[in-house]
Amino acid sequence: MARRGRDPVRARVASGIAELRPDLDRRRGWTLLLDGTPQSHVDLDDPTHLEFGYTRRLGHVVDLAAPPRRPLTVLHLGGGAFTLARYVAATRPRSGQQVVERDGALVELVRRELPLDRSWRLRVRTGDARDVVGRLRHGTFDLVVLDVFAGARTPAHLASTEFLHAVADVMAPDATYAANLTDGGPLAFARAQVATLQAVFPHACLVADPAVLRGRRFGNLLLVGRRDALPVDLLAARAAGDPSAGRLLHGSELDRFRGDARPVADAGATASPAPPHGTFETR
């Protein structure tokens, strides 16, 4: 499977058919797709470039998690092409990071074709996110990011209060938790996830495109939680000023969005809904 210049790279991995597609607008830019659905974008010349709107929102969370350039200890649950880990390494030098990705073949493909800078303090672990979290030392991480999809759906075992309590145990007292999920229509999954987040973290917010919040379009929603106050004004300003302008809900607005949804326990947890055919596909 040799790469010829800027030809796409395709390989079968545990998650399906992976493709690394060259970005025609960026000399060393690549998009990772799984079964035709875009997962990650990487610019090897500029790891601070975040192409996808949901990834830029995660970047805003990274930027506001601590004063600029202060190193963070970060746990990434879900690897993809390590886009956010590259961003952290570039914007917060000397940060210690762990990436957990279940698909070992995908990890090998990305590391071979989109190599990481050897100076970065970045460890990649192959395994299930929940299993790995259960083995980590308590109070370790300043930031935990959940961005795990199996067949374009967040797995049920990563959508419960039990899972979030396990995550909270490995977070430092002033740490931040951020989760990328997808939903559409009545947003029942997202509302239940807000209730689940609020059951574990006293401070919470949600950021999404207005069309997604109104149920008019299936798309990404970013949930953020902390034990202490969130920088909601700064995060709201960044979300609103992004090329993919987003709206932030917190406080009473978030409570109204949640409605009568209840926290989800393991016994009743379900995977996020599958996106309508063609929602994220690009050809």
C-alpha positions as CSV (number, residue, x, y, z in Angstrom):
1,M,0.0,0.0,0.0
2,A,2.5,2.6,-1.2
3,R,1.5,6.3,-1.4
4,R,2.2,7.8,-4.8
5,G,2.5,11.6,-4.3
6,R,-0.8,12.9,-3.3
7,D,-2.9,9.8,-4.2
8,P,-5.5,8.8,-1.6
9,V,-4.5,6.0,0.8
10,R,-7.1,3.3,1.5
11,A,-7.0,0.4,3.9
12,R,-9.3,-2.0,5.7
13,V,-9.3,-1.5,9.4
14,A,-11.4,-2.8,12.2
15,S,-13.9,0.1,11.9
16,G,-14.4,-0.5,8.1
17,I,-12.7,1.0,5.1
18,A,-10.3,3.9,6.0
19,E,-9.3,6.4,3.5
20,L,-6.8,9.3,3.7
21,R,-7.9,11.8,1.1
22,P,-5.5,14.7,0.2
23,D,-6.8,18.2,0.7
24,L,-6.4,20.0,-2.6
25,D,-6.3,23.4,-0.8
26,R,-3.5,22.5,1.6
27,R,-0.1,21.2,0.6
28,R,0.1,18.6,3.4
29,G,-3.6,18.4,4.4
30,W,-5.4,15.1,4.7
31,T,-8.9,14.1,5.6
32,L,-9.6,10.7,7.3
33,L,-12.8,9.0,6.2
34,L,-14.3,5.8,7.5
35,D,-16.7,4.1,5.1
36,G,-17.1,7.4,3.3
37,T,-17.8,9.5,6.4
38,P,-15.3,12.2,7.3
39,Q,-13.8,11.6,10.7
40,S,-10.7,13.9,11.0
41,H,-8.7,16.5,9.1
42,V,-5.0,17.0,9.6
43,D,-2.6,19.6,8.2
44,L,0.9,18.2,8.8
45,D,2.4,21.7,8.1
46,D,0.1,23.4,10.6
47,P,-1.4,21.3,13.4
48,T,-3.2,24.4,14.7
49,H,-5.5,24.4,11.7
50,L,-8.8,22.8,12.6
51,E,-10.9,22.3,9.5
52,F,-14.1,20.9,10.9
53,G,-16.5,23.1,12.9
54,Y,-16.9,20.6,15.8
55,T,-13.2,20.3,16.1
56,R,-12.7,24.0,16.3
57,R,-15.2,24.1,19.2
58,L,-13.1,21.5,20.9
59,G,-10.2,23.7,20.2
60,H,-11.9,26.6,22.0
61,V,-12.4,24.3,25.0
62,V,-8.6,23.5,24.9
63,D,-7.8,27.3,24.6
64,L,-10.0,28.2,27.7
65,A,-9.1,25.2,29.9
66,A,-6.1,27.1,31.3
67,P,-4.1,30.2,30.6
68,P,-2.4,30.3,27.2
69,R,0.5,27.9,26.6
70,R,0.2,26.4,30.0
71,P,0.8,22.6,29.6
72,L,-2.1,20.4,30.2
73,T,-2.5,16.7,31.0
74,V,-5.1,15.5,28.5
75,L,-6.9,12.3,27.9
76,H,-8.4,11.8,24.5
77,L,-11.1,9.0,24.3
78,G,-11.2,8.4,20.6
79,G,-8.2,8.9,18.3
80,G,-9.1,9.4,14.7
81,A,-6.2,11.1,13.1
82,F,-5.1,12.6,16.5
83,T,-6.2,16.1,15.3
84,L,-7.0,17.6,18.7
85,A,-3.9,16.0,20.3
86,R,-1.8,17.6,17.6
87,Y,-3.4,20.9,18.3
88,V,-2.8,20.6,22.1
89,A,0.9,19.7,21.4
90,A,1.3,22.8,19.2
91,T,-0.5,25.3,21.3
92,R,0.5,24.0,24.7
93,P,4.1,22.7,24.5
94,R,5.2,20.1,27.1
95,S,1.6,18.9,27.6
96,G,1.3,15.2,28.5
97,Q,-1.3,13.4,26.5
98,Q,-2.9,10.0,26.2
99,V,-5.0,9.0,23.2
100,V,-7.2,5.9,23.5
101,E,-8.4,4.3,20.3
102,R,-10.0,0.9,20.0
103,D,-9.1,0.3,16.3
104,G,-5.4,-0.8,16.4
105,A,-5.2,-1.0,12.6
106,L,-6.4,2.5,12.2
107,V,-3.8,3.7,14.7
108,E,-1.1,2.0,12.7
109,L,-2.4,3.6,9.4
110,V,-2.5,7.1,10.9
111,R,0.9,6.8,12.6
112,R,2.5,5.6,9.4
113,E,0.9,8.0,6.9
114,L,0.4,11.1,9.2
115,P,3.4,10.8,11.6
116,L,3.4,12.5,14.9
117,D,6.2,14.7,16.0
118,R,8.5,12.6,18.2
119,S,9.1,15.5,20.6
120,W,5.5,15.5,21.7
121,R,4.7,13.9,25.0
122,L,1.9,11.8,23.4
123,R,1.1,8.2,24.2
124,V,-1.4,6.2,22.1
125,R,-3.1,3.3,23.7
126,T,-5.2,0.7,21.9
127,G,-8.3,-0.4,23.8
128,D,-11.9,0.4,24.8
129,A,-12.3,3.8,26.3
130,R,-14.3,2.7,29.3
131,D,-11.9,-0.1,30.1
132,V,-8.9,2.1,29.9
133,V,-10.5,4.8,32.1
134,G,-11.1,2.2,34.8
135,R,-7.4,1.5,35.0
136,L,-6.2,5.1,35.1
137,R,-4.9,6.9,38.2
138,H,-7.5,9.1,40.0
139,G,-7.2,12.9,39.8
140,T,-4.7,12.8,36.9
141,F,-6.1,14.8,34.0
142,D,-6.8,18.5,33.4
143,L,-8.9,17.8,30.3
144,V,-10.8,14.7,29.1
145,V,-12.3,14.7,25.6
146,L,-14.8,12.1,24.5
147,D,-15.0,11.7,20.7
148,V,-15.8,8.0,20.1
149,F,-18.0,6.7,17.4
150,A,-18.8,3.1,16.3
151,G,-20.6,2.9,13.0
152,A,-21.2,6.7,13.3
153,R,-22.9,6.3,16.7
154,T,-21.7,7.0,20.3
155,P,-21.6,3.6,22.0
156,A,-24.2,3.0,24.7
157,H,-21.6,2.1,27.4
158,L,-20.1,5.6,27.0
159,A,-23.4,7.4,27.5
160,S,-24.2,6.6,31.2
161,T,-23.8,8.2,34.6
162,E,-21.6,5.3,35.6
163,F,-19.2,6.0,32.8
164,L,-19.2,9.8,33.6
165,H,-18.5,9.1,37.3
166,A,-15.5,6.9,36.2
167,V,-14.3,9.8,34.0
168,A,-14.7,12.3,36.8
169,D,-12.6,10.1,39.1
170,V,-9.6,10.5,36.8
171,M,-10.0,14.3,36.5
172,A,-8.2,16.9,38.6
173,P,-10.5,19.0,40.8
174,D,-10.5,21.9,38.3
175,A,-10.5,19.8,35.1
176,T,-12.8,20.1,32.1
177,Y,-14.7,17.4,30.4
178,A,-15.9,17.8,26.8
179,A,-17.9,15.3,24.7
180,N,-18.7,15.4,21.0
181,L,-21.9,13.7,20.1
182,T,-24.4,13.7,17.2
183,D,-28.2,13.8,17.1
184,G,-31.1,15.3,15.2
185,G,-34.9,15.6,15.1
186,P,-36.4,15.7,18.6
187,L,-32.9,15.4,20.1
188,A,-33.9,12.9,22.7
189,F,-30.4,11.4,23.0
190,A,-28.8,14.9,23.4
191,R,-31.4,15.9,26.0
192,A,-30.7,12.8,28.0
193,Q,-27.0,13.3,27.7
194,V,-27.4,16.8,29.1
195,A,-29.3,15.4,32.1
196,T,-26.5,12.7,32.5
197,L,-23.8,15.4,32.4
198,Q,-25.6,17.6,35.0
199,A,-25.9,14.6,37.3
200,V,-22.1,14.3,37.5
201,F,-20.8,17.9,36.9
202,P,-22.3,20.9,38.8
203,H,-21.5,23.2,35.8
204,A,-22.4,22.3,32.3
205,C,-23.1,23.9,28.9
206,L,-23.9,22.8,25.3
207,V,-22.7,24.3,22.0
208,A,-24.3,23.4,18.6
209,D,-25.4,25.0,15.4
210,P,-28.8,26.7,15.8
211,A,-30.3,24.5,13.1
212,V,-29.3,21.4,15.1
213,L,-30.7,22.8,18.3
214,R,-34.0,23.5,16.6
215,G,-34.1,19.9,15.3
216,R,-34.0,21.0,11.7
217,R,-30.7,19.2,10.9
218,F,-28.7,16.2,12.2
219,G,-25.3,17.3,13.4
220,N,-22.7,17.6,16.1
221,L,-23.3,18.9,19.7
222,L,-20.6,19.6,22.2
223,L,-21.2,19.0,25.9
224,V,-18.8,20.6,28.4
225,G,-18.8,20.0,32.2
226,R,-16.7,21.0,35.2
227,R,-16.9,20.9,39.0
228,D,-16.2,24.6,39.1
229,A,-17.4,27.5,37.0
230,L,-17.1,27.3,33.2
231,P,-15.9,30.2,31.1
232,V,-19.3,30.3,29.4
233,D,-19.1,34.0,28.2
234,L,-15.7,33.4,26.5
235,L,-16.8,30.1,25.0
236,A,-20.1,31.6,23.8
237,A,-18.2,34.4,22.1
238,R,-15.8,32.1,20.4
239,A,-18.6,29.8,19.2
240,A,-20.6,32.7,17.9
241,G,-17.6,34.1,16.0
242,D,-16.6,30.9,14.4
243,P,-17.1,30.4,10.6
244,S,-19.6,27.6,11.7
245,A,-21.4,29.9,14.2
246,G,-22.7,28.0,17.2
247,R,-25.0,28.8,20.0
248,L,-24.2,28.1,23.6
249,L,-26.8,27.0,26.2
250,H,-26.2,27.0,29.9
251,G,-28.1,27.7,33.1
252,S,-31.9,28.1,32.7
253,E,-31.5,27.8,28.9
254,L,-29.8,24.5,29.2
255,D,-32.5,23.3,31.7
256,R,-35.2,24.2,29.2
257,F,-33.4,22.3,26.5
258,R,-33.1,19.3,28.8
259,G,-36.8,19.4,29.6
260,D,-38.0,16.3,31.5
261,A,-35.1,14.1,30.3
262,R,-33.6,12.0,33.0
263,P,-30.0,10.9,33.6
264,V,-29.1,7.6,31.9
265,A,-27.8,4.7,33.8
266,D,-26.0,1.7,32.3
267,A,-29.2,-0.4,32.5
268,G,-31.0,2.0,30.2
269,A,-28.2,3.4,28.1
270,T,-28.5,3.3,24.3
271,A,-26.2,4.3,21.5
272,S,-26.8,7.7,19.8
273,P,-29.1,7.6,16.8
274,A,-27.6,6.7,13.4
275,P,-27.3,9.7,11.1
276,P,-29.6,9.8,8.1
277,H,-28.0,8.3,5.0
278,G,-25.6,10.7,3.4
279,T,-25.5,13.2,6.3
280,F,-21.8,13.4,6.6
281,E,-20.6,11.6,3.5
282,T,-18.4,13.3,0.9
283,R,-17.5,11.9,-2.5
